[in-house]
Amino acid sequence: MEHRLLGKTGLQVPVVGMGTWITFDVRGKAALENARAVVDTAFAAGANFFDSSPMYGQAEYVLSEVLRGRRDKALIATKVWAQSASEGRAQVERALALFDQYIDLYQIHNLVLWQVHLPMLEQLRDAGQVHAIGATHYSSSYFGELQRVMRTGRITAIQIPYNPLQREVEREILPLAAELGLGVVVMRPFAEGDLMRRTPSKADLAPLQPFGVTTWAQALLKWILSDPRCHVAIPATRNPGRISENAAAGEPPWFGPDERALVARLAVRRR
């Protein structure tokens, strides 16, 4: 799988990683073992970038459990999501305890109280417990505020939604990220499942076969990753087999304008 430098973070990341929203918010031995199988398959495929948050229930804990004894093989991105400084500090202390006192990318989730949490994350970065700092938001209505944070020069990565149905970031966010040299993590590559409800036929996807695409999920991921401003996409799954399928989209060759236009047309047709 291709790896890209995540902007100014200095992190070399696989272009396909893994999110943990919903899928790792699980309990019980069987669910934990399934999560372990998912992570095992991710490692085997080279997809060692894992994104989580305290907003995702048990996800941080489950991820830490299945990484026990091999934390050093993973790149961990998590978030602070808190309405007070004390709550934020508690979340950070818990995450550091779970992940061997080190977070590769610490993000401010949905920009919540970012003016308060950012200095705390900067202190942790300066102390060597955090490698890079980022900010996230899922809603285009907050992209103006996200741009404000990007322009401070105090973060080196952003996480935003991007797929053929949600292209608002193309107007200002992606150009600004490229201008500032920021890393870009892409959430919601399948539009929270909306793009997977009706999939194109094999005949529809045939023009994409020379690019190594055999499934609609691969087409969507490659559509994102063919934009060089995007560094890593983080689809989530409970199915270990899907990890290998998704990871295969992280191999070049990349789509040109015609292939990206085809994927966009197929996506709109299947709404």
C-alpha positions in Angstrom: 0.0 0.0 0.0 1.2 3.5 -0.8 2.2 5.7 2.2 2.1 9.5 2.2 3.6 12.1 4.4 0.7 13.5 6.4 1.5 17.1 5.7 3.6 18.9 8.2 2.9 16.3 10.9 6.0 14.3 9.8 4.0 11.1 10.0 4.2 8.6 7.2 0.7 7.1 6.9 -0.9 4.4 4.8 -3.4 5.9 2.4 -6.1 3.6 3.8 -6.5 3.4 7.6 -9.4 2.5 9.8 -12.1 4.4 11.8 -13.6 2.9 15.0 -16.9 4.8 15.2 -19.7 2.3 16.0 -17.7 -0.7 14.9 -15.4 -0.7 18.0 -18.1 0.5 20.5 -18.6 -3.1 21.6 -18.7 -5.3 24.7 -18.1 -9.0 25.4 -15.4 -11.5 24.6 -16.7 -12.4 21.2 -16.9 -8.8 20.1 -13.5 -8.1 21.4 -12.0 -11.1 19.5 -13.7 -9.9 16.3 -12.1 -6.5 16.8 -8.8 -8.2 17.3 -9.3 -10.1 14.0 -10.1 -6.8 12.3 -6.9 -5.2 13.6 -4.8 -8.3 12.7 -6.1 -8.1 9.2 -5.4 -4.4 9.0 -1.8 -4.9 10.1 -1.4 -7.7 7.5 -2.7 -5.3 4.8 -0.5 -2.4 6.0 -3.4 -0.4 7.2 -1.9 0.5 10.6 -3.5 4.0 11.1 -6.4 3.9 13.6 -8.7 6.8 14.4 -10.9 6.9 17.5 -12.5 9.3 20.0 -14.0 9.4 23.5 -17.2 10.2 21.7 -17.3 6.7 20.3 -18.2 4.9 23.6 -15.9 1.9 24.2 -13.9 2.3 21.0 -10.8 3.7 22.5 -10.7 1.0 25.2 -11.4 -1.8 22.7 -8.7 -0.5 20.3 -6.2 -0.3 23.2 -7.0 -3.9 24.2 -6.5 -5.4 20.8 -3.3 -3.5 20.4 -1.9 -4.6 23.8 1.7 -5.7 23.3 2.0 -4.2 19.8 1.1 -0.5 20.3 4.4 0.4 18.6 3.2 -1.1 15.4 0.2 1.3 15.1 -0.4 5.0 14.4 -3.0 6.2 16.8 -5.2 9.2 16.1 -7.7 10.1 18.7 -9.6 13.2 19.9 -10.5 15.4 22.8 -14.3 16.1 23.0 -15.2 17.9 26.1 -17.1 20.9 27.3 -14.6 21.9 30.0 -10.9 22.0 30.5 -11.0 19.5 33.4 -13.1 17.1 31.3 -10.7 17.4 28.4 -7.7 16.8 30.7 -9.4 13.6 32.0 -10.1 12.4 28.5 -6.5 12.9 27.5 -5.1 11.3 30.6 -7.3 8.2 30.0 -6.2 8.0 26.3 -2.5 8.3 27.2 -2.9 5.5 29.8 -4.6 3.3 27.2 -2.0 3.9 24.5 1.3 3.6 26.4 1.5 7.3 27.1 1.8 8.4 23.5 -0.6 9.6 20.8 0.5 10.1 17.2 -2.2 12.5 16.2 -4.4 14.2 18.8 -7.3 16.1 17.3 -9.9 18.5 18.7 -13.2 16.8 17.9 -15.7 18.9 16.0 -13.8 22.0 17.2 -15.5 21.8 20.6 -13.9 24.3 22.9 -10.8 24.4 20.7 -9.4 27.6 22.3 -9.2 25.8 25.6 -8.0 22.3 24.5 -5.4 23.5 22.0 -2.9 24.8 24.6 -3.2 21.6 26.6 -2.4 19.5 23.5 0.5 21.9 22.7 2.0 21.2 26.1 1.7 17.5 25.6 3.4 17.8 22.2 6.2 19.8 23.7 6.5 17.1 26.5 6.8 14.4 23.8 3.5 12.6 24.6 1.8 13.8 21.4 3.4 13.9 18.0 1.0 16.1 16.0 -2.1 18.1 16.6 -5.2 18.3 14.4 -8.8 19.5 14.3 -12.0 17.9 12.9 -15.5 18.8 11.8 -18.1 16.9 9.9 -20.4 19.8 9.0 -19.8 22.3 6.2 -21.6 24.9 8.3 -18.4 24.9 10.6 -15.9 25.1 7.8 -15.4 28.8 8.3 -14.4 28.2 11.9 -12.2 25.3 10.7 -10.4 27.6 8.3 -9.8 30.0 11.2 -8.1 27.2 13.2 -6.1 26.1 10.2 -4.7 29.6 9.7 -3.5 29.9 13.3 -0.4 27.8 12.4 -0.9 25.7 15.6 -2.3 22.5 14.0 -0.7 20.3 11.3 -3.7 18.2 10.3 -7.4 18.3 9.7 -10.1 15.6 9.5 -13.0 16.2 7.1 -15.8 14.3 5.3 -15.2 13.8 1.6 -16.9 11.6 -0.9 -18.7 12.0 -4.3 -21.9 13.2 -2.5 -20.1 15.5 0.0 -17.7 17.7 -1.9 -17.9 21.0 0.0 -14.3 20.7 1.0 -13.2 21.1 -2.6 -14.2 24.8 -2.5 -12.0 26.1 0.3 -10.8 23.5 2.8 -8.7 21.3 0.5 -7.1 24.3 -1.3 -6.2 25.9 2.1 -4.8 22.6 3.5 -2.6 22.3 0.4 -1.5 26.0 0.7 -0.6 25.5 4.4 0.9 22.0 4.0 -1.6 20.4 6.4 -2.3 16.7 6.6 -5.8 15.6 5.5 -7.6 12.7 7.1 -10.8 11.8 5.3 -13.8 10.6 7.3 -17.1 9.3 5.9 -15.7 7.9 2.6 -18.9 6.0 2.0 -21.2 8.9 3.2 -22.0 7.0 6.4 -23.2 4.0 4.3 -25.5 5.9 2.0 -23.2 5.2 -1.0 -23.2 1.5 -0.2 -27.0 0.9 -0.2 -27.1 0.4 -4.0 -23.9 -0.6 -5.7 -23.0 -0.3 -9.4 -22.9 -3.4 -11.6 -19.7 -5.1 -12.7 -20.3 -3.6 -16.1 -20.4 -0.1 -14.6 -17.1 -0.6 -12.9 -15.4 -2.3 -15.8 -13.6 0.9 -17.0 -11.9 1.0 -13.6 -10.5 -2.5 -13.7 -7.1 -1.3 -15.1 -6.8 0.7 -11.8 -7.1 -2.4 -9.7 -10.8 -1.7 -8.8 -13.1 -4.7 -8.5 -15.6 -3.3 -6.0 -17.6 -0.2 -5.4 -15.9 0.4 -2.0 -12.5 0.4 -3.8 -13.8 2.8 -6.4 -15.0 5.3 -3.7 -11.7 5.1 -1.8 -9.6 5.4 -4.9 -11.7 8.4 -5.9 -10.7 10.1 -2.7 -7.1 9.1 -2.7 -6.6 10.1 -6.3 -6.7 13.7 -5.0 -3.1 14.1 -3.7 -4.3 16.6 -1.2 -5.9 13.7 0.7 -3.5 11.6 2.7 -5.5 8.9 4.5 -9.1 7.7 4.3 -10.5 5.9 7.3 -13.4 3.6 6.5 -14.8 1.6 9.4 -15.9 -2.0 9.4 -16.6 -5.0 11.7 -15.7 -7.4 8.9 -12.1 -8.4 8.7 -12.5 -9.3 5.0 -13.5 -5.8 4.2 -10.1 -4.5 5.5 -8.2 -6.3 2.8 -10.7 -5.2 0.2 -10.4 -1.5 1.3 -6.6 -1.7 1.6 -6.3 -2.8 -2.0 -7.6 0.6 -3.0 -4.4 2.1 -1.6 -2.3 0.8 -4.5 -1.6 3.0 -7.5 -2.3 3.7 -10.3 -4.6 6.6 -9.4 -7.6 7.8 -11.2 -7.4 10.6 -13.7 -10.2 13.2 -14.2 -12.3 10.9 -16.4 -12.3 8.0 -13.9 -13.2 10.4 -11.0 -16.0 11.8 -13.1 -17.3 8.3 -13.8 -17.4 7.4 -10.1 -19.1 10.7 -9.3 -21.8 10.0 -11.9 -22.3 6.5 -10.6 -22.6 7.8 -7.0 -25.3 10.4 -7.9 -27.2 7.8 -10.0 -27.5 5.5 -7.0 -28.9 7.9 -4.5 
